């Protein structure tokens, strides 16, 4: 065996070893899956905080943004390691059923009612959301519902219930079955009213032709929670890593980052629930 052949063999061995080490490093990156709401994506919050968490821990979070109802179903199936959502009753039911654990409600924004600038239902100046919905229904003005079992949709249905109105099937009530940004687009196109979270409204890059008409009713506060998929239900869930995110995002470092997150106009988009 000549020296040239030996050198070639050595080169191949070293190259294979380097490739194996490189591939091993790539596969060694820890990642976890988050099922979350469209408002956290549309507002830009996820793009802001997830890189900060990765820099701190080395853990990459792969997020899928859907309505809260769909996010909870993803978690129940074990197709996520934790959820970041905003529909308290649905969350508590899922915890009670054993699908999730370590629920932490820690931040909020609020909902607002937007509509055409000429305000055909005359809701501007009204203080209660249920009264606004009542006037919309009585005027026959078009209302666009997300209709997707999201946290926003759940809140909307609770307001209709408070107003004593059953909108489903009414000619003035349209279910979009879409996320918040697309629902706002549709409401703009049809000169309709809709309910939206304020953060998506403020952060929307292509502001629709709608006007903020009703806000600051206490019932419109919108609370967000994180909770881990229960490994007893789904043993493949990365519970330890999910708890690293939950502990970080609810820590001073995580909550400070959320407080600092603002839109281009300098508006704070999410607030932290202060502990007393």
C-alpha positions in Angstrom: 0.0 0.0 0.0 1.7 3.2 -1.2 1.8 6.5 0.7 -0.5 8.2 -1.9 -3.2 5.6 -1.2 -2.7 5.9 2.5 -3.1 9.7 2.3 -6.3 9.4 0.3 -7.8 7.0 2.8 -6.8 9.3 5.7 -8.5 12.2 3.9 -11.7 10.2 3.4 -11.8 9.2 7.1 -11.2 12.8 8.2 -13.9 14.1 5.9 -16.4 11.6 7.1 -15.6 12.3 10.7 -16.0 16.1 10.1 -19.3 15.5 8.3 -20.5 13.3 11.2 -19.5 15.9 13.8 -21.2 18.7 11.8 -24.4 16.7 11.3 -24.4 15.8 15.0 -24.1 19.5 16.0 -27.1 20.3 13.7 -29.2 17.6 15.1 -28.2 18.5 18.7 -30.0 21.8 18.6 -32.9 21.6 21.0 -36.3 22.8 19.6 -39.8 22.8 21.1 -43.2 23.3 19.5 -45.6 26.0 20.5 -49.3 26.3 19.5 -50.4 29.9 19.8 -52.8 32.6 18.7 -52.7 34.7 15.6 -52.6 37.9 17.7 -49.2 37.1 19.0 -47.9 36.5 15.5 -49.7 39.3 13.8 -48.5 41.8 16.4 -44.9 40.8 16.0 -44.4 39.7 19.6 -43.3 36.2 18.8 -40.7 37.5 16.4 -39.4 39.7 19.2 -39.3 37.4 22.2 -38.5 34.0 20.7 -34.9 34.9 19.5 -34.3 36.4 23.0 -35.3 33.1 24.6 -33.1 31.1 22.2 -30.1 33.4 22.9 -30.6 32.8 26.6 -31.2 29.1 26.6 -30.2 27.7 23.1 -33.7 26.3 22.7 -35.5 27.2 19.4 -39.2 27.6 19.6 -41.2 26.6 16.5 -44.6 28.3 16.7 -47.8 27.6 14.7 -50.3 30.5 15.0 -54.0 29.6 14.8 -57.1 30.4 16.9 -57.0 29.4 20.6 -59.4 26.6 20.1 -57.3 25.1 17.4 -54.1 25.7 19.4 -55.6 23.8 22.3 -56.5 20.9 20.1 -52.9 20.8 18.7 -51.6 20.6 22.3 -54.2 17.9 23.2 -53.0 15.7 20.3 -49.4 16.1 21.5 -48.4 18.0 18.4 -47.0 20.9 20.6 -45.0 21.0 23.8 -46.8 24.1 25.2 -49.5 26.6 24.3 -49.7 30.4 24.5 -53.4 31.3 24.3 -56.2 33.6 25.5 -59.5 31.9 26.3 -59.6 31.3 30.0 -62.7 29.0 30.2 -61.4 26.8 27.4 -57.9 26.7 29.0 -59.3 25.7 32.5 -61.4 23.0 31.0 -58.4 21.5 29.2 -56.4 21.7 32.4 -59.2 20.0 34.3 -59.3 17.2 31.6 -55.5 16.6 32.2 -54.2 17.8 28.9 -52.1 20.7 30.2 -50.3 21.6 33.4 -48.5 24.6 35.0 -50.9 27.2 33.6 -49.6 30.7 34.1 -51.9 33.7 33.3 -49.5 36.7 33.2 -50.2 39.3 30.5 -53.0 41.1 28.8 -54.1 43.5 26.2 -57.7 44.4 25.3 -60.4 44.0 22.7 -61.9 46.9 20.7 -64.8 47.2 18.3 -64.0 48.7 15.0 -66.2 49.6 12.0 -66.9 52.0 9.1 -66.1 55.6 9.8 -69.8 56.6 9.1 -70.8 54.3 12.0 -74.3 53.3 10.7 -75.2 51.6 14.0 -74.1 54.8 16.0 -72.1 52.9 18.6 -69.3 55.5 19.0 -69.4 56.9 22.6 -71.2 53.9 24.0 -69.3 52.5 27.1 -70.6 48.9 27.1 -69.7 46.4 24.5 -73.0 44.5 24.9 -74.9 47.7 24.2 -72.8 48.3 21.1 -73.6 44.8 19.8 -77.3 45.4 20.5 -77.3 48.6 18.4 -75.4 46.8 15.6 -78.0 44.0 15.5 -80.9 46.4 15.6 -79.5 48.5 12.8 -79.0 45.5 10.6 -75.4 46.6 10.0 -73.0 43.9 8.8 -70.8 42.3 11.5 -67.9 40.0 10.6 -67.2 37.3 13.1 -63.9 35.3 13.1 -66.1 32.2 13.5 -63.0 30.1 14.3 -63.3 29.2 18.0 -60.4 31.5 18.7 -60.0 33.5 21.9 -61.4 36.5 20.0 -64.4 34.5 18.7 -65.1 33.2 22.2 -65.1 36.7 23.6 -67.3 37.9 20.8 -69.9 35.2 21.6 -69.9 36.1 25.3 -70.7 39.7 24.4 -73.6 38.6 22.2 -74.8 36.4 25.1 -74.6 39.4 27.4 -76.7 41.4 24.9 -79.3 38.7 24.7 -78.9 38.3 21.0 -78.4 35.2 18.9 -76.6 36.4 15.8 -75.8 33.1 14.0 -77.9 32.8 10.9 -78.9 36.4 10.8 -78.4 38.1 7.3 -76.2 40.8 8.8 -73.8 38.3 10.5 -71.0 36.8 8.5 -68.5 34.2 9.9 -65.1 34.6 8.2 -63.4 31.5 9.6 -60.1 33.4 9.3 -57.4 34.9 11.6 -57.6 38.4 12.9 -55.7 40.2 10.1 -57.8 38.6 7.4 -61.0 39.3 9.3 -60.1 42.9 9.5 -59.4 43.0 5.7 -62.8 41.5 5.1 -64.6 43.9 7.4 -62.8 46.8 5.7 -63.9 45.5 2.2 -67.5 45.1 3.3 -67.7 48.3 5.5 -68.6 46.1 8.5 -68.1 46.0 12.2 -65.8 43.5 13.9 -64.2 42.7 17.3 -60.4 42.7 17.3 -57.6 42.7 19.8 -55.9 46.1 20.1 -52.4 44.8 19.5 -53.2 43.4 16.1 -55.1 46.6 15.2 -52.1 48.8 16.2 -49.5 46.6 14.6 -51.3 46.0 11.3 -48.9 47.2 8.6 -51.7 47.9 6.1 -54.2 49.7 8.2 -57.7 48.8 7.0 -60.3 51.4 6.2 -62.0 51.0 9.6 -62.3 53.2 12.7 -62.0 52.4 16.4 -65.5 53.0 17.7 -65.8 51.3 21.1 -63.2 50.6 23.8 -62.3 50.4 27.5 -65.2 48.3 28.7 -63.8 46.3 31.6 -65.3 43.1 30.0 -62.9 43.7 27.0 -59.7 42.9 28.9 -57.9 40.1 27.2 -55.8 37.8 29.3 -53.0 35.5 27.9 -51.7 32.3 29.5 -48.9 29.8 28.8 -49.2 26.1 29.9 -47.3 23.0 29.2 -48.6 19.9 27.6 -49.0 17.3 30.3 -46.4 14.5 29.8 -48.6 12.0 31.6 -51.1 12.4 28.7 -48.4 12.8 25.9 -45.1 11.2 27.0 -43.3 12.5 23.9 -43.9 16.2 25.0 -40.7 18.0 25.9 -42.0 19.1 29.3 -38.6 20.2 30.8 -37.8 22.5 27.8 -41.4 23.8 27.7 -41.1 24.7 31.4 -37.9 26.5 30.6 -39.8 28.8 28.2 -42.7 29.2 30.7 -40.4 30.1 33.5 -38.4 32.5 31.3 -41.4 34.3 29.7 -43.0 34.9 33.1 -39.7 35.9 34.8 -38.5 39.5 35.1 -36.4 39.1 32.0 -39.2 37.8 29.9 -41.9 40.2 31.2 -39.5 43.2 30.8 -39.0 42.2 27.1 -42.8 42.1 26.7 -43.2 45.5 28.3 -40.5 46.9 26.0 -42.1 45.5 22.8 -43.9 48.4 21.0 -45.3 49.2 17.6 -43.6 51.6 15.2 -45.6 54.5 16.7 -44.2 53.6 20.2 -47.5 52.1 21.5 -47.0 49.4 24.1 -49.0 46.3 22.8 -49.1 44.0 25.8 -49.1 44.6 29.6 -48.0 42.4 32.5 -50.4 41.4 35.3 -48.8 43.1 38.3 -48.5 40.9 41.4 -49.5 42.5 44.6 
